[in-house]
Every structure is written in structure tokens, then in C-alpha cells.
Amino acid sequence: RAATASKEEAARQQKVRDAVATVTELSHPYIVVPATYFLELTLESFASMHEGHRRNLLFLDTLADVEKVKHNGAEIIFFSYECLRFGEVGPDQIQLTCMKDSLREIAQTKNVCLSNMFVWIDCISVPQKNKAMTKAAVNAIYTFASLPTLMIIVCPISRHMGKGEQSDEHSIKKRLWCRVEHLSFGCRRGPSNMRLHRGHVLEPLPEDWMESICVVFDSDSTCCRTKHTMSPVCDRETVVQPLLALYYEQQLSTPLAKDTPDEARSLAQDLLDKHKERMFPTTFRYETSDHVILDKPLFGTMLTYTEKLAARFDAVQWEKEWSSESRNTRPFASVMPTKHEPTLSTIPDRSEKSQTEKSHGHQHPWTEDKTLDEQIYDWASI
């Protein structure tokens, strides 16, 4: 039992490290659609998904590539919408019309050329046939959803072809993956960069929107509706990694994205203060095709480990900045850390091992010849 528990804990810690990695680098290319090409697409052309449009897409391999595109004045628009057919991705005709209208409206109101606008939309930006690539992109959805300059939530009145129910601004808020997208973008870019398109023109995001969608697990998903007959893996388990990535970045003293507005950080902190336990539940209710109810683990102890990694990252950052400054040009007291500034010596659970390593002459994990990611990995393994 002890060995099994140890393996399970190691697996949880690895999941946290995988989540952190998606924040610091792209695990899959960021693929966007030129707006000029998107405007030419017909509803039927979406059936060929990513693979049918690959030659017309822009592949950005690193976060630096994405930032370079944005620095050159490009607008990247993330379309969030509700899929209205079971087992299929892509918009319906009403949604597609709203998407095209919104691109033209943005070009006019922001005075941006359509040739300098790009679109992220799941059915084309995410590979669909290669399941390993699909998984990598899904795991990075926090970063993918938070990189664009603008998010448009497309929610005109339409109808779900499978359920026969009306879809609109209310139904989209109930969808699990839509909630993940909205929360990811809002906590990185801020609600002021989010818009609704309800079928007429772009509108500001309602003030209560973010609080109404922040609890991702109080939502609907197709897998739960079908009692997991299509796959035993629940979407609630799949979204754990993207949400860990979000939680990790919110624990850092300084956001990794330098252009993160204050309103985004304030929003994220406010939501965590009010709803943390519901946003990151320890377990969840899982129903099998035989109607057996199971209590399955979700976050468990992973938040604690995520907090430690964030603290260690802050400590390494602070010590690097401190060591890069000349100590001879300032009074000694001015470089001493305050109680709010973490240092390597204040990191939990490492002091005893560190002293042992020093006594055996082992090299300190934090060395000048290692990259920052290598340093963080070393501290995470202590």
C-alpha cells in the first residue's frame, strides 16, 4: 500500500510539473488562421478540420514567436463557442456568420487591416487526427486561451442539433470547456479584452460573467451526459492540468506574461478568495455506463505542491536578480530580503537535504551555468 501511495503521489507531482511546463513554453505549436482566409471559409469547409487547412495556417513554434507577432501590431482573436452537434467540432452557420461579422467590426473599430488579424479556433487550430498532438494541444489550453489579444464569445440564439434545445448566452456558460477558455483568458488578459457576440454586434462582457463561470466543475459535459460510454476518461479529469497551470501562475509574485494587466490579476485573486475550494475540488462524482457512482480524485494534494513550485520559482528569480546587482554600491541592509521576499533558505522541505548535500560536497542545484527551467526542475526534485 505504501508503495502504491508513493507512486500515486509521484504521478500527481509529475502532473503538476507538466502543467507548469505549459506555462513557460509551448508544448505544441500555436496555430492561427489568417483572418482573410477565415472570411473565405464556408460551413462545409470546416468538415476537413485542421488537416484540410494546414497549408494556409500560421504556425508559431515558441512563445517568443507569438509575442513577436503581437508586437508587430497583429490582433489575435480567440473564438469561444458552443459545439451544437454531438461528436463534431466547428460552428454552425449562425455562429460562423457572427464570427465573420466580428472580424470585420474589429478591423473597422480598431483600424486594423484584416491582413494583420489572426484567428484561433479549436477545430482548425488543433490537430484532430493525430491524437497525441490533440492531447498536447488540449493540455496547453490555458496558455493557448490566454495568448490572444481579444476573446470573442460567440453565443447567438441557435439550436443544438442533438439535444434539440436552444443555445445562447446562457447555455454557453454551462459548457465545461467554454468555462475553461473564459477563465483562462480572463485571468491572464482581463475581462476588458473579452466580448460577446449575440448575433448583432460585439458587446462588452457582462460584469457578472466571470464569477458565474469560474467554477468549471459545476458545468455540463458530453462525456458525463453519455455516462462515459465513448471514453472512460472524464473531461473533468482532463481539465485538471490546464487549471493547475492557471493556479501556478496566480501563485507567482510576478506574472510570467509581462503584459498581464492589473485587472486580470485582481480578478483571479478575487475569484480564488471566494471560490477556491469549488474551483479546485479534491474529488468529483463519476457515473459509469452501468450507473455506478464513484468518488474519483481530482486535485487532491496537487495545489500544495503547485504552491511550493511557485515559491521556489520566486526564490530563484529573486536570488538571480539579487546576485546580478553590485553589492558594493548599496548598503548591506538594502539587499537583505524582507519577510515578504522568499529566498532559497526559506523554501519548505529542503533544508535538511540541502545540509546533507553540502556536507558531502554536492553541487548546489542553483548554478549560473543552468537555465532557469533546469534550476526550477532541480529545486522541484528536492
C-alpha positions, 0 to 999 in steps of 0.5 A, a space after each residue: 500500500 505504501 508503495 502504491 501511495 508513493 507512486 500515486 503521489 509521484 504521478 500527481 507531482 509529475 502532473 503538476 510539473 507538466 502543467 507548469 511546463 505549459 506555462 513557460 513554453 509551448 508544448 505544441 505549436 500555436 496555430 492561427 488562421 489568417 483572418 482573410 482566409 477565415 472570411 473565405 471559409 464556408 460551413 462545409 469547409 470546416 468538415 476537413 478540420 485542421 488537416 484540410 487547412 494546414 497549408 494556409 495556417 500560421 504556425 508559431 513554434 515558441 512563445 517568443 514567436 507569438 509575442 513577436 507577432 503581437 508586437 508587430 501590431 497583429 490582433 489575435 482573436 480567440 473564438 469561444 463557442 458552443 459545439 451544437 452537434 454531438 461528436 463534431 467540432 466547428 460552428 454552425 452557420 449562425 455562429 460562423 456568420 457572427 464570427 465573420 461579422 466580428 472580424 470585420 467590426 474589429 478591423 473597422 473599430 480598431 483600424 486594423 487591416 484584416 491582413 494583420 488579424 489572426 484567428 484561433 479556433 479549436 477545430 482548425 487550430 488543433 490537430 484532430 487526427 493525430 491524437 497525441 498532438 490533440 492531447 498536447 494541444 488540449 493540455 496547453 489550453 490555458 496558455 493557448 486561451 490566454 495568448 490572444 489579444 481579444 476573446 470573442 464569445 460567440 453565443 447567438 440564439 441557435 439550436 443544438 442539433 442533438 439535444 434539440 434545445 436552444 443555445 445562447 448566452 446562457 447555455 454557453 456558460 454551462 459548457 465545461 470547456 467554454 468555462 475553461 477558455 473564459 477563465 483562462 483568458 480572463 485571468 491572464 488578459 482581463 475581462 476588458 479584452 473579452 466580448 460577446 457576440 449575440 448575433 448583432 454586434 460585439 458587446 462588452 462582457 457582462 460584469 457578472 460573467 466571470 464569477 458565474 463561470 469560474 467554477 468549471 466543475 459545476 458545468 455540463 459535459 458530453 462525456 458525463 451526459 453519455 455516462 462515459 460510454 465513448 471514453 472512460 476518461 472524464 473531461 473533468 479529469 482532463 481539465 485538471 492540468 490546464 487549471 493547475 497551470 492557471 493556479 501556478 501562475 496566480 501563485 507567482 509574485 510576478 506574472 510570467 506574461 509581462 503584459 498581464 494587466 492589473 485587472 486580470 490579476 485582481 480578478 483571479 485573486 478575487 475569484 480564488 478568495 471566494 471560490 477556491 475550494 469549488 474551483 479546485 475540488 479534491 474529488 468529483 462524482 463519476 457515473 459509469 455506463 452501468 450507473 455506478 457512482 464513484 468518488 474519483 480524485 481530482 486535485 487532491 494534494 496537487 495545489 500544495 505542491 503547485 504552491 511550493 513550485 511557485 515559491 521556489 520559482 520566486 526564490 530563484 528569480 529573486 536570488 538571480 536578480 539579487 546576485 546580478 546587482 553590485 553589492 558594493 554600491 548599496 548598503 548591506 541592509 538594502 539587499 537583505 530580503 524582507 519577510 515578504 521576499 522568499 529566498 532559497 533558505 526559506 523554501 519548505 522541505 529542503 533544508 535538511 537535504 540541502 545540509 546533507 548535500 553540502 556536507 558531502 560536497 554536492 553541487 548546489 542545484 542553483 548554478 549560473 551555468 543552468 537555465 532557469 527551467 533546469 534550476 526550477 526542475 532541480 529545486 522541484 526534485 528536492 
